[in-house]
Amino acid sequence: MHEIAIVKDIFSTLEQAYPETYENISKIKIQAGLLCNVQPILIQNAFEAFVLEESRFRETELEIELLPIIAYCKSCTSNFEVRFHKFVCSCGQPSDQIVQGEELRISQVIFNDQITI
């Protein structure tokens, strides 16, 4: 299950980025594209298992925002949302240029003292 490794990487990244306030994290918000090969329920379960082992983070929350797949159409020069894995623009042209949907990123970190980054 690679979700546990992802959760550990999230905490490792935050520890490196915020060494002085790392233990004061109250909420972590992540964005996950529908193509990033991450299941939200599995990430949530891995997160809960991690914070049970790391008692200093027992009160920390995880919020996951799913991002839709957005592709770019060269023909009509517009972005469109991919639905049901059909990479076809409303103008009828297929596209293989993904603009959004493959990312997995930390979008916001909230600390106990209300500092938001």
C-alpha positions in Angstrom: 0.0 0.0 0.0 1.8 3.1 -1.2 -0.5 5.4 0.6 1.4 4.9 3.9 4.6 6.0 2.1 2.8 9.1 0.7 1.6 10.1 4.2 5.1 9.7 5.6 6.4 11.8 2.7 3.9 14.5 3.5 5.0 14.7 7.1 8.7 14.6 6.1 8.1 17.4 3.7 6.4 19.5 6.3 9.1 18.8 8.9 11.7 20.0 6.4 9.7 23.1 5.5 8.6 24.1 9.0 11.2 22.8 11.5 10.2 25.2 14.3 6.4 24.8 14.0 6.2 21.2 12.7 4.7 19.8 15.9 2.0 22.4 16.0 0.3 21.4 12.8 -3.5 21.1 13.3 -4.7 20.5 9.7 -3.2 19.5 6.4 -5.0 20.1 3.2 -4.0 18.2 0.1 -5.2 18.2 -3.5 -5.3 15.0 -5.4 -6.0 14.8 -9.1 -8.2 12.0 -10.3 -5.3 10.5 -12.3 -2.7 10.6 -9.6 -3.4 7.0 -8.6 -4.4 7.8 -5.0 -7.6 6.6 -3.3 -8.8 9.2 -0.8 -10.2 6.6 1.6 -6.9 4.8 1.6 -4.9 8.0 2.2 -7.3 8.8 5.0 -6.8 5.4 6.6 -3.0 5.6 6.2 -3.1 9.1 7.8 -5.1 7.8 10.7 -2.7 4.9 11.2 0.3 7.3 11.1 -1.1 9.7 13.6 -2.0 6.9 16.0 1.7 5.9 16.0 2.9 9.5 16.3 1.0 10.7 19.3 2.1 14.3 18.9 -0.1 14.4 15.7 -3.3 12.7 17.2 -5.3 16.0 16.9 -4.1 16.7 13.3 -6.7 16.6 10.6 -6.4 15.7 6.9 -8.6 17.3 4.3 -8.5 15.9 0.7 -9.7 17.9 -2.2 -10.2 15.8 -5.4 -9.3 17.7 -8.6 -11.1 16.8 -11.8 -9.2 15.9 -15.0 -8.8 19.0 -17.2 -7.5 18.7 -20.8 -6.5 21.3 -23.4 -8.0 21.3 -26.9 -5.6 22.6 -29.6 -8.5 22.9 -32.1 -10.6 25.4 -30.1 -7.8 26.5 -27.7 -9.9 25.9 -24.6 -9.7 23.7 -21.5 -12.4 21.1 -20.9 -13.2 18.7 -18.1 -12.7 15.1 -19.0 -15.7 13.0 -18.0 -15.9 9.2 -18.0 -12.3 9.0 -19.3 -13.4 10.5 -22.6 -10.7 12.9 -23.7 -12.9 14.6 -26.3 -13.7 18.3 -26.3 -17.2 19.6 -26.8 -16.0 20.7 -30.3 -15.5 17.0 -31.1 -11.7 16.9 -31.2 -9.7 14.5 -29.1 -7.0 15.7 -26.8 -4.0 14.1 -25.0 -2.8 17.3 -23.3 -3.7 17.0 -19.6 -3.7 20.4 -17.8 -4.9 19.1 -14.4 -5.6 15.8 -12.8 -2.2 14.1 -12.2 -1.0 16.2 -9.3 -0.8 15.3 -5.6 0.2 18.3 -3.5 0.0 19.9 -0.1 -2.2 22.9 -0.7 -2.4 24.4 2.8 -1.0 23.8 6.3 -2.8 25.2 9.4 -1.0 25.4 12.7 -2.4 25.4 16.2 -1.7 29.0 16.6 -3.8 29.8 13.5 -0.9 30.5 11.2 -2.0 29.4 7.7 0.5 28.6 5.0 
